Amino acid sequence: MAGYDISSITYLILFGLIVLSVISFIFIIRSLYSNSSAKSKKSDEIEKKLDKIIALLEKERNS
């Protein structure tokens, strides 16, 4: 460690923490996006099933 002084080590650690923070932020945003799209797909499927149930109940009531 003859060529490194305390300020260069501090800057290296700070830079590493910034890079780690950016990578973590990207992964969090990516997981939130994938979870929201999965929930949206599930809610669309539930909505279709409910529409089918309502149609069957109306058909049964009218018969």
N, C-alpha and C positions, 0 to 999 in steps of 0.2 A: 504494500500500500504506500510505497514511497512517492508515487506520482499523484496521489489523490489527497486533497485536503478536505476539511470538514464541509466546506460550502459545496464542493462538487458532489460529495456523497449525499448531502441534503437535497440538492437539486435532482439527483438521480432518483432518490426515494420519492420525492414529490411528483416527478414525472411518472413514475411507476404507479403511484396512487391515482393520478389523473387518468391514465390509460385504463386501469382496472375499473374505475368508476364509470367511464364511458362504455366499456364493454358490458358491465353489469346493467347499466341503464338500457342499452340496446336489447339485451336478453329479456329484461322485464317488459319493455314495450312489445317485443315480439310475442311473448307468452300471453300478454293481455289481449293482443289482437287475435291470436289463434283461439283463445278461450271465448272471446265475444263472437267470433264467427261460428264456433261450434254451438254456442247457446242460441244464436239466431237460427241456425239450421234445425235445432231441436224444437224451437218454438214454432217454426213453420210446419214441422211434422205434427206437432200437437194441435195446431190450428186446423190442419186438414182433417185430423181424426175427429175433432170436435164438430166440424162442419158436417162430416159424415154421420155422426151420432144425431145431430140436430135434424138432419134430413130424414133419417130413419124414424125418429120420434114423430116428426110431423106427418110422415107417410102413415105411420101406425095410427095416429090420432084421426086422420082423415078417413081411414078405412073402416 
